[in-house]
Structure formats: C-alpha cells, structure tokens
Amino acid sequence: MAFGEADDQGLREIVRELLERVKGNSRRLRDVERENKSVETALRSLEDRIMDLEDRERDDIEKVKDGLDELLMRILKIENKIPKIKDRLEDVPRRAEFEEVKNFINLLSPMETEFVTEDEVKRLIKEELQKRK
C-alpha cells in the first residue's frame, strides 16, 4: 500500500493546492465585488450630482429667459415712447429762440432798465428849467 499512500499524499497535495487556489480566487472575487460596489456607488453619486447640476442649469436658463423677456418688454416700451418724446421736443424752443425771448424779457424788465414815473419826469423838467434861468 505504499503506492496507495503515495497516491493519497499526492492527491492530498493536489487537493490542498486546489483549495488554496479556490481560496485565493474567492478572495480576489470578493475584492473585485467590493471594488465593483465602490465603483457603482461612485457612479450613482456622480449621476445624482449630474442630475442636480442639470436641474440647476435648467432653472438658471429659465431665469435668464425671464430676464431677457423683461428686458425685451422694457425696450419695446422705450421704443414706443421715443416718437412721443421726439414730438414733444419739437415743441420745445431751441436755445437760440430761448435766448432771444430771455433778452427781450431782460430788455423790458424794470430791474434791468430804468423807468421813470410821471412825477419824476415833472420834477426833472422843473429842475432843468430852473437850471436854465
């Protein structure tokens, strides 16, 4: 039975080697599964962040669109007011016309020119007549 014991010993050695390999493969498989879960978790996290960013981007785009719509309305209102302002400006006197009226008013203003009353004229005439005598 020496031959049978040697076969048993060789068989045990093969079985032990196979068990070691199975254990090693099992350990590597667990490591790969752990790494796979880690990658899946990171991927889900990235997907969630991307979805959040897309939502924020959509909201920001809506805000910009609303702002542009408001600006467009304001521009349209201004464009509608421009012809009215232009018409009103045509009725406003030009600087030269204004200066002409101002000079005319200054000419007639009693503060700028000297007007004499009737009594003052009579007095001046009397004084002048007395000087000539």
GULOVO-420806 format. One line per 10 residues: number of its first residue (from 0); their letters; for each residue x, y, z of N, C-alpha, C, CB. Coordinates in Angstrom, 1 decimal. Glycine has a CB too. Layout:
NUM) A) X,Y,Z,X,Y,Z,X,Y,Z,X,Y,Z  ...
This chain:
0) MAFGEADDQG) 0.8,-1.2,0.0,0.0,0.0,0.0,0.8,1.3,0.0,-0.9,0.0,1.1  2.0,1.1,-0.1,2.9,2.2,-0.2,2.6,3.0,-1.4,4.4,1.8,-0.2  2.3,2.3,-2.4,1.9,3.0,-3.6,0.6,3.8,-3.4,1.8,2.1,-4.8  -0.3,3.2,-2.7,-1.6,3.9,-2.5,-1.4,5.1,-1.5,-2.6,2.9,-1.9  -0.5,5.0,-0.6,-0.3,6.1,0.3,0.4,7.2,-0.4,0.6,5.7,1.5  1.3,6.9,-1.3,1.9,7.9,-2.1,0.9,8.6,-3.0,3.1,7.3,-3.0  0.0,7.8,-3.5,-1.1,8.4,-4.3,-2.0,9.3,-3.4,-1.9,7.4,-5.0  -2.2,8.9,-2.2,-3.0,9.7,-1.3,-2.3,11.0,-1.0,-3.3,8.9,0.0  -1.0,10.8,-0.7,-0.2,12.0,-0.4,-0.2,13.0,-1.6,1.2,11.6,-0.1  -0.1,12.5,-2.8,-0.1,13.3,-4.0,-1.5,13.9,-4.2,0.3,12.5,-5.2
10) LREIVRELLE) -2.5,13.1,-4.0,-3.8,13.6,-4.1,-4.1,14.7,-3.1,-4.8,12.4,-4.0  -3.7,14.4,-1.9,-3.9,15.5,-0.8,-3.1,16.8,-1.2,-3.3,14.9,0.5  -2.0,16.6,-1.7,-1.2,17.8,-2.2,-2.0,18.5,-3.3,0.2,17.4,-2.7  -2.6,17.8,-4.2,-3.3,18.4,-5.3,-4.6,19.1,-4.7,-3.7,17.3,-6.4  -5.3,18.4,-3.8,-6.5,18.9,-3.2,-6.1,20.2,-2.4,-7.2,17.9,-2.3  -5.0,20.1,-1.6,-4.6,21.3,-0.9,-4.3,22.5,-1.8,-3.4,21.0,0.0  -3.6,22.2,-2.9,-3.2,23.2,-3.9,-4.5,23.8,-4.5,-2.3,22.7,-5.0  -5.5,22.9,-4.8,-6.7,23.4,-5.4,-7.5,24.2,-4.4,-7.6,22.2,-5.8  -7.5,23.8,-3.1,-8.2,24.6,-2.1,-7.6,26.0,-1.9,-8.2,23.8,-0.8  -6.2,26.0,-2.0,-5.5,27.3,-1.8,-5.9,28.2,-3.0,-4.0,27.1,-1.8
20) RVKGNSRRLR) -5.9,27.6,-4.2,-6.3,28.4,-5.4,-7.7,28.9,-5.3,-6.1,27.5,-6.7  -8.6,28.0,-4.8,-10.1,28.4,-4.7,-10.2,29.5,-3.7,-10.9,27.1,-4.3  -9.5,29.4,-2.6,-9.5,30.4,-1.5,-8.9,31.7,-2.1,-8.7,30.0,-0.3  -7.8,31.7,-2.8,-7.3,32.9,-3.5,-8.2,33.5,-4.5,-5.9,32.5,-4.2  -8.8,32.6,-5.3,-9.8,33.1,-6.3,-11.0,33.7,-5.6,-10.2,32.0,-7.2  -11.5,33.1,-4.5,-12.6,33.6,-3.7,-12.3,35.0,-3.2,-13.0,32.6,-2.6  -11.0,35.1,-2.6,-10.6,36.4,-2.1,-10.5,37.4,-3.2,-9.2,36.2,-1.4  -10.0,37.1,-4.3,-9.9,38.0,-5.4,-11.3,38.4,-5.9,-9.1,37.4,-6.6  -12.2,37.4,-5.9,-13.6,37.7,-6.4,-14.3,38.6,-5.4,-14.3,36.3,-6.5  -14.1,38.4,-4.1,-14.6,39.3,-3.1,-14.1,40.7,-3.3,-14.4,38.8,-1.6
30) DVERENKSVE) -12.8,40.8,-3.5,-12.1,42.1,-3.7,-12.7,42.8,-4.9,-10.6,42.0,-3.9  -12.9,42.0,-6.0,-13.5,42.6,-7.2,-14.9,43.0,-7.0,-13.4,41.6,-8.4  -15.7,42.2,-6.2,-17.1,42.6,-5.9,-17.1,43.9,-5.1,-17.8,41.4,-5.2  -16.2,44.0,-4.1,-16.1,45.2,-3.3,-15.8,46.4,-4.1,-15.1,45.0,-2.1  -14.8,46.2,-5.0,-14.4,47.3,-5.9,-15.6,47.7,-6.8,-13.1,46.9,-6.7  -16.3,46.7,-7.3,-17.4,46.9,-8.2,-18.5,47.7,-7.5,-18.0,45.6,-8.7  -18.8,47.4,-6.2,-19.8,48.1,-5.4,-19.3,49.5,-5.2,-20.0,47.4,-4.1  -18.0,49.7,-4.9,-17.5,51.0,-4.7,-17.6,51.9,-6.0,-16.0,50.9,-4.3  -17.3,51.3,-7.2,-17.5,52.0,-8.4,-18.9,52.3,-8.7,-16.9,51.1,-9.6  -19.8,51.3,-8.4,-21.3,51.6,-8.6,-21.8,52.7,-7.7,-22.1,50.3,-8.3
40) TALRSLEDRI) -21.3,52.8,-6.5,-21.7,53.8,-5.5,-21.2,55.2,-6.1,-21.1,53.6,-4.1  -19.9,55.2,-6.5,-19.4,56.5,-7.0,-20.1,56.9,-8.3,-17.8,56.3,-7.4  -20.5,55.9,-9.1,-21.2,56.2,-10.3,-22.6,56.8,-10.0,-21.4,54.9,-11.2  -23.3,56.2,-9.0,-24.6,56.7,-8.6,-24.5,58.1,-8.1,-25.2,55.8,-7.5  -23.4,58.3,-7.3,-23.2,59.7,-6.7,-23.0,60.7,-7.9,-22.0,59.7,-5.8  -22.2,60.3,-8.8,-21.9,61.2,-10.0,-23.2,61.4,-10.8,-20.9,60.6,-10.9  -24.0,60.4,-11.0,-25.3,60.6,-11.7,-26.2,61.5,-10.9,-26.0,59.2,-11.9  -26.2,61.4,-9.6,-27.1,62.3,-8.8,-26.6,63.7,-8.9,-27.1,61.9,-7.3  -25.3,63.9,-8.8,-24.7,65.3,-9.0,-25.0,65.9,-10.4,-23.2,65.3,-8.7  -24.9,65.0,-11.4,-25.1,65.5,-12.7,-26.6,65.9,-12.9,-24.8,64.4,-13.8
50) MDLEDRERDD) -27.5,65.1,-12.3,-28.9,65.4,-12.3,-29.2,66.7,-11.6,-29.8,64.3,-11.7  -28.6,66.9,-10.4,-28.7,68.2,-9.7,-28.2,69.4,-10.5,-28.0,68.1,-8.4  -27.0,69.2,-11.1,-26.5,70.3,-12.0,-27.4,70.6,-13.2,-25.1,69.9,-12.5  -28.0,69.5,-13.8,-28.9,69.7,-14.9,-30.1,70.5,-14.4,-29.3,68.4,-15.5  -30.6,70.2,-13.2,-31.8,70.9,-12.7,-31.4,72.3,-12.5,-32.3,70.2,-11.4  -30.3,72.6,-11.8,-29.9,74.0,-11.6,-29.7,74.7,-12.9,-28.6,74.0,-10.8  -29.1,74.0,-13.9,-28.8,74.7,-15.2,-30.2,75.0,-15.8,-28.0,73.7,-16.1  -31.1,74.1,-15.7,-32.5,74.4,-16.3,-33.1,75.6,-15.6,-33.4,73.2,-16.1  -33.0,75.7,-14.3,-33.5,76.8,-13.5,-32.8,78.1,-13.9,-33.4,76.6,-12.0  -31.5,78.1,-14.0,-30.7,79.2,-14.4,-31.1,79.7,-15.8,-29.2,79.0,-14.4
60) IEKVKDGLDE) -31.3,78.8,-16.7,-31.7,79.1,-18.1,-33.1,79.8,-18.1,-31.7,77.9,-19.0  -34.0,79.3,-17.3,-35.3,79.9,-17.2,-35.2,81.3,-16.6,-36.2,79.0,-16.2  -34.4,81.5,-15.6,-34.2,82.8,-15.0,-33.6,83.8,-16.1,-33.3,82.8,-13.8  -32.7,83.3,-16.9,-32.1,84.2,-17.9,-33.2,84.5,-19.0,-30.9,83.5,-18.6  -33.9,83.5,-19.3,-35.0,83.7,-20.3,-36.0,84.7,-19.8,-35.7,82.4,-20.7  -36.4,84.6,-18.5,-37.3,85.5,-17.9,-36.8,86.9,-17.9,-37.7,85.1,-16.5  -35.5,87.0,-17.5,-34.8,88.3,-17.5,-34.8,88.9,-18.9,-33.4,88.2,-17.0  -34.5,88.1,-19.9,-34.4,88.6,-21.3,-35.8,89.1,-21.8,-33.9,87.5,-22.3  -36.9,88.3,-21.4,-38.2,88.7,-21.7,-38.6,90.1,-21.1,-39.2,87.6,-21.3  -38.2,90.2,-19.8,-38.4,91.5,-19.2,-37.7,92.7,-19.8,-38.0,91.4,-17.7
70) LLMRILKIEN) -36.4,92.4,-20.2,-35.7,93.4,-20.9,-36.3,93.8,-22.3,-34.2,93.0,-21.1  -36.8,92.8,-22.9,-37.4,93.0,-24.2,-38.7,93.9,-24.1,-37.8,91.6,-24.9  -39.4,93.6,-23.0,-40.6,94.4,-22.8,-40.3,95.8,-22.5,-41.5,93.8,-21.6  -39.2,96.0,-21.7,-38.8,97.4,-21.3,-38.3,98.1,-22.6,-37.7,97.3,-20.3  -37.6,97.4,-23.4,-37.0,98.0,-24.7,-38.2,98.4,-25.6,-36.1,97.0,-25.4  -39.2,97.5,-25.7,-40.4,97.8,-26.5,-41.1,99.1,-26.0,-41.3,96.6,-26.6  -41.2,99.2,-24.7,-41.9,100.4,-24.1,-41.1,101.6,-24.4,-42.1,100.2,-22.6  -39.8,101.5,-24.3,-38.9,102.7,-24.6,-39.1,103.1,-26.1,-37.5,102.4,-24.2  -39.0,102.1,-26.9,-39.2,102.3,-28.4,-40.5,103.0,-28.7,-39.0,101.0,-29.2  -41.6,102.6,-27.9,-42.9,103.2,-28.2,-42.9,104.7,-27.7,-44.0,102.4,-27.5
80) KIPKIKDRLE) -42.1,105.0,-26.6,-42.1,106.3,-26.1,-41.2,107.3,-26.9,-41.6,106.3,-24.7  -40.3,106.8,-27.6,-39.3,107.6,-28.4,-40.0,108.6,-29.4,-38.3,106.8,-29.1  -41.0,108.1,-30.2,-41.7,109.1,-31.1,-42.4,110.2,-30.3,-42.6,108.3,-32.0  -43.0,109.8,-29.2,-43.8,110.8,-28.4,-42.8,111.8,-27.8,-44.5,110.1,-27.2  -41.6,111.4,-27.4,-40.6,112.3,-26.8,-40.1,113.2,-28.0,-39.5,111.6,-26.2  -39.9,112.6,-29.1,-39.5,113.4,-30.3,-40.5,114.5,-30.6,-39.2,112.5,-31.5  -41.8,114.1,-30.7,-42.8,115.1,-31.0,-42.8,116.2,-29.9,-44.2,114.4,-31.0  -42.7,115.9,-28.7,-42.7,116.9,-27.6,-41.4,117.8,-27.7,-42.7,116.2,-26.2  -40.3,117.2,-28.1,-39.1,118.0,-28.2,-39.2,119.0,-29.4,-37.9,117.1,-28.5  -40.0,118.7,-30.4,-40.2,119.6,-31.5,-40.9,120.9,-31.0,-41.0,119.0,-32.6
90) DVPRRAEFEE) -41.7,120.8,-30.0,-42.5,121.9,-29.4,-41.7,122.7,-28.5,-43.7,121.4,-28.7  -40.6,122.2,-28.0,-39.7,122.9,-27.1,-38.8,123.9,-27.8,-38.8,121.9,-26.2  -38.8,125.2,-27.3,-37.9,126.1,-28.1,-36.5,125.8,-28.1,-38.1,127.5,-27.4  -35.8,126.1,-29.2,-34.4,125.9,-29.3,-33.7,126.9,-28.4,-33.9,126.0,-30.8  -32.4,126.7,-28.2,-31.6,127.5,-27.4,-31.6,129.0,-27.9,-30.2,127.0,-27.3  -31.4,129.1,-29.2,-31.4,130.5,-29.8,-32.7,131.2,-29.6,-31.1,130.4,-31.3  -33.8,130.5,-29.8,-35.2,131.1,-29.5,-35.3,131.4,-28.0,-36.3,130.1,-29.9  -34.8,130.6,-27.2,-34.9,130.8,-25.7,-34.1,132.0,-25.4,-34.4,129.6,-24.9  -32.9,132.1,-25.9,-32.0,133.3,-25.6,-32.7,134.6,-26.1,-30.6,133.1,-26.3  -33.3,134.5,-27.3,-34.0,135.7,-27.8,-35.1,136.2,-26.9,-34.6,135.4,-29.3
100) VKNFINLLSP) -35.9,135.3,-26.4,-37.0,135.6,-25.5,-36.4,136.1,-24.2,-37.9,134.4,-25.3  -35.4,135.5,-23.7,-34.7,135.9,-22.5,-34.2,137.4,-22.6,-33.6,135.0,-22.1  -33.6,137.7,-23.7,-33.1,139.0,-23.9,-34.2,140.0,-24.0,-32.2,139.1,-25.2  -35.3,139.6,-24.7,-36.4,140.5,-24.8,-37.0,140.8,-23.4,-37.5,139.9,-25.7  -37.1,139.8,-22.6,-37.6,140.0,-21.2,-36.7,140.8,-20.4,-37.8,138.6,-20.5  -35.4,140.6,-20.5,-34.4,141.4,-19.8,-34.5,142.9,-20.2,-33.0,140.9,-20.0  -34.8,143.1,-21.5,-34.9,144.5,-22.0,-36.1,145.2,-21.4,-35.1,144.5,-23.6  -37.2,144.5,-21.2,-38.4,145.1,-20.6,-38.5,145.0,-19.1,-39.6,144.4,-21.2  -37.6,144.3,-18.5,-37.6,144.2,-17.1,-37.3,145.5,-16.4,-36.6,143.1,-16.6  -38.1,145.9,-15.4,-37.9,147.1,-14.7,-36.6,147.0,-13.8,-39.1,147.5,-13.8
110) METEFVTEDE) -36.2,145.9,-13.5,-34.9,145.7,-12.7,-33.7,146.0,-13.6,-34.8,144.3,-12.1  -33.8,145.8,-14.9,-32.7,145.9,-15.8,-32.7,147.3,-16.4,-32.7,144.8,-16.9  -33.8,147.8,-16.7,-33.9,149.2,-17.3,-34.5,150.2,-16.3,-34.7,149.1,-18.6  -34.2,151.4,-16.6,-34.7,152.5,-15.7,-36.0,153.1,-16.3,-33.7,153.5,-15.4  -37.1,153.0,-15.6,-38.3,153.6,-15.9,-38.5,154.8,-15.0,-39.5,152.6,-16.0  -39.1,155.8,-15.4,-39.4,157.0,-14.6,-40.9,157.2,-14.5,-38.7,158.2,-15.0  -41.3,157.6,-13.3,-42.7,157.8,-13.2,-43.0,159.2,-13.7,-43.1,157.7,-11.7  -44.3,159.5,-13.8,-44.7,160.8,-14.3,-44.3,161.9,-13.4,-46.3,160.9,-14.4  -44.3,161.7,-12.1,-43.9,162.7,-11.1,-42.4,162.9,-11.3,-44.2,162.2,-9.7  -41.6,161.9,-11.5,-40.2,162.0,-11.7,-39.9,162.9,-12.9,-39.5,160.7,-11.7
120) VKRLIKEELQ) -40.6,162.7,-14.0,-40.4,163.4,-15.2,-40.7,164.9,-15.0,-41.3,162.9,-16.4  -41.8,165.2,-14.3,-42.2,166.6,-14.0,-41.1,167.2,-13.1,-43.5,166.6,-13.2  -40.6,166.5,-12.1,-39.6,167.0,-11.3,-38.3,167.3,-12.1,-39.3,166.1,-10.2  -37.9,166.4,-13.0,-36.7,166.6,-13.8,-36.9,167.8,-14.7,-36.4,165.3,-14.6  -38.1,168.0,-15.2,-38.3,169.1,-16.1,-38.2,170.4,-15.3,-39.7,169.0,-16.8  -38.8,170.4,-14.2,-38.7,171.6,-13.3,-37.2,171.9,-13.0,-39.5,171.4,-12.0  -36.5,170.9,-12.6,-35.1,171.1,-12.3,-34.3,171.7,-13.5,-34.4,169.8,-11.8  -34.6,171.1,-14.6,-33.9,171.6,-15.8,-34.3,173.0,-16.2,-34.2,170.6,-17.0  -35.5,173.4,-16.0,-36.0,174.7,-16.3,-35.3,175.7,-15.3,-37.5,174.8,-16.2  -35.2,175.3,-14.1,-34.6,176.2,-13.1,-33.1,176.4,-13.4,-34.8,175.6,-11.7
130) KRK) -32.5,175.3,-13.9,-31.0,175.5,-14.2,-30.9,176.5,-15.3,-30.4,174.1,-14.6  -31.8,176.6,-16.2,-31.6,177.4,-17.4,-31.9,178.9,-17.0,-32.5,177.0,-18.5  -32.5,179.2,-16.0,-32.9,180.5,-15.7,-31.7,181.3,-15.2,-34.0,180.6,-14.7
